[in-house]
Amino acid sequence: MSEMNVAVVCGGVGAARLLRGFVGLVEPDRLTAIANVGDDMVLHGLHISPDLDTIVYTLAEAVSAERGWGLEGETWQAMEMIARYSETVSGGESADDSAWDLDWFSLGDRDLGTHLFRTQAILAGASLDQVTAQIAKTWGLDLRLLPVTNDRLRTMVTTPDHGEITFQEYFVGHQHSIPVSAVRFDGAESTTPAPGVVEALENADRIVVAPSNPAVSIDPVLAVPGIRELLERRREDVVVVSPIVGGKALKGPADRLLVELGREASVVGVAEWYADVVGTVVIDDVDADHAAAIEALGLKAVVTNTIMSSPDITRALAETTLS
Ligand code: FO1
């Protein structure tokens, strides 16, 4: 068991998978996941925190293997009721009439229990980090899971045909199939880090940036005042696992977003994206010939298998980020 204190900066699915490699390697009270909240939204009156929930469900081995989010063995009774009411209010209008499309974001019946619990806690005065700790404890998580901030921060993307829309309207509503010209983190400038976040990053022997989407999952975490500056100051102890392998994102639009936002969809593009805040980039074996270009940027490149297709590979990858 490593005696190191480790802080992992997380988005959703890719981060949750890497965290599995740290559990059992790093002491639970020395392992802190600091998660993005820019994907959060209030829907049907419920506070939904997709990246926090994806981490909880994945580490609890309860996540839907097929979807990578939500719970295994879900039923969708509540959503079916919402879909029926949606029909009524939309008068059967086309699905594009999103004002009345109430079932665009799929919430399973068990997943709804999480949102109901979180919402009632927040309405009763709990902060997001407090209710997240209760959810993590309920699922028996062996790490500390912190939202980067308790304050409202919303990732907004600008698209040519739809103007500025919320992250989930882009990611789910449009299945991230439309080009993005800009990303903004609404409210970020007036947020503060949640309790424990700065301490975890200051005390960490190693800060790991998970293989999440740089533009819409990691950058919103860095947008909370003080966080980017803290990583810049500790750049030598910060390691990022590239979310791009062989020019492609393993899941989601990270490769397209890098290009749309002016970088190349490669491990070099990732290194450039993070050049100010990381000292080391971990890249997959298939990208070994890009190591020199990364080192030319003044970063270290570490080549290993980053395809987390088994617990052993995931554990080895986690160990590599700590070595
Ligand atoms: N992703 C989808 O593509 N479609 C959905 O209907 C959907 C519902 C959903 C519900 C709860 C949740 O925690 C996540 C959900 N996601 C869905 C994934 C979510 O949009 C992404 O996990 C993140 O926001 C991006 O990392």
Boltz pocket constraint, residues with backbone or C-beta under 6 A from the ligand:
constraints:
  - pocket:
      binder: B
      contacts: [[A, 11], [A, 12], [A, 13], [A, 39], [A, 48], [A, 49], [A, 50], [A, 51], [A, 53], [A, 54], [A, 69], [A, 70], [A, 104], [A, 105], [A, 106], [A, 107], [A, 111], [A, 168], [A, 171], [A, 172]]
      max_distance: 6.0
